[in-house]
């Protein structure tokens, strides 16, 4: 879509399409590209922009704007989030019209001052603050940590329209502008939540309470289709996905093992027995072909994570590091962990995993244990005792 599009009277989409993008931020695969959504709101007294686009699309963005209004007539730009895919054109815009006033959160102001060296006028908004554009109103709703500390929503009450920043978005570039004009993108919508939003579930719940009574008829995210058909469905999905895990009468442990020759698995069985002696509920998975979604769900339920790994080539094997990489994509219920493993010539894996877990702010109340080759009966009893001690530590938390 090379031109702008009027989505409501005097409200325009002026973003950019990137259908051939294969990996977003060199991190996340985008099978159907993405969009960088930005908007222009033309009031009877003032003209406002809602975000800009990624820097390579600056010329395209400015061209869209100039076909709607002279750039010198723009009064303000709302920065819902300062990440460069939303503010990449801001510097050029301010060079052309230095009188533009920037509206953002206090954290956003701090970030923008570091991103842009040229002077600009900024107003740090408070939660619920409004600005009149004449016949239209912008209301700012602070939504920190969705997914940066600077994030906010902007609500336009005259149209029951929410500019939701990254929330309710998806990396998806379809043929149409709206969700009722494109093919099913539910997988991309869920993937976006899991990779971008999921670590901030408590912040999502707080933000949802601020918009739950708004009669939204249009939700305009920063990426992907505009939600025109049943926008509440997407909001309800966030509410369900961000719900806290159900309470359990027992302490719960997630036990993950990798065992090429069965020795680490033997140790894991003894660790599990020691935990279960103390009425600890244990969910155990092997790390071969383990589903990411399943791991995330169990991490959020568990009071402790226990990892069993062999040492191969002086390191923990790749499947172990892969599952540990998922820890940053969730907010675990309990930040307690334990590590054990078997080895042949050297036994570095346990220490390396412990270091990684400490770096992720896990507490390791029981030192890790490791045994050479096939564990003896005494070794197995040591593993059982490891489980007992970890259970004792967990039960003392009450």
Buried (B, 14 or more C-beta within 10 A) or exposed (E): BEEBBEBBEBBBBBBBBBEEBEEBEEEBEBEBBBBBBBBBBBBEEBBBBBBBBBBEBBEBBBEBBEEBBEBEEBBBBBBBBBBBBBBBBBBBBBEBBEEBBBBBBBBBBBBBEEBBEEEBEBEBBEEEBEBEBEEBBBBBBBBBBBBBBBBBBBBBBEBBBBBBBBBBBBBBBBEBBBBEEBEEBEEBBBBBBBBBBBBBBEBBBBBBEBBEEBEBBBBBBBBBBBBBEEBBEBBEBBBEBBEEBEEEEEBBBBBBBBBEEEBBBBBBBBBBBBBBEBEBBBBBBBBEEBEBEEBBBBBBBBBBBBBBBBBBEEBBBEBBBEBBEBBEBBBBBBBBBBBBBBBEEEBBBBBBBBEBBEEEEBEBBBEBBBBBEEBEEEBBEBBBBBBBBBBBBBEEEE
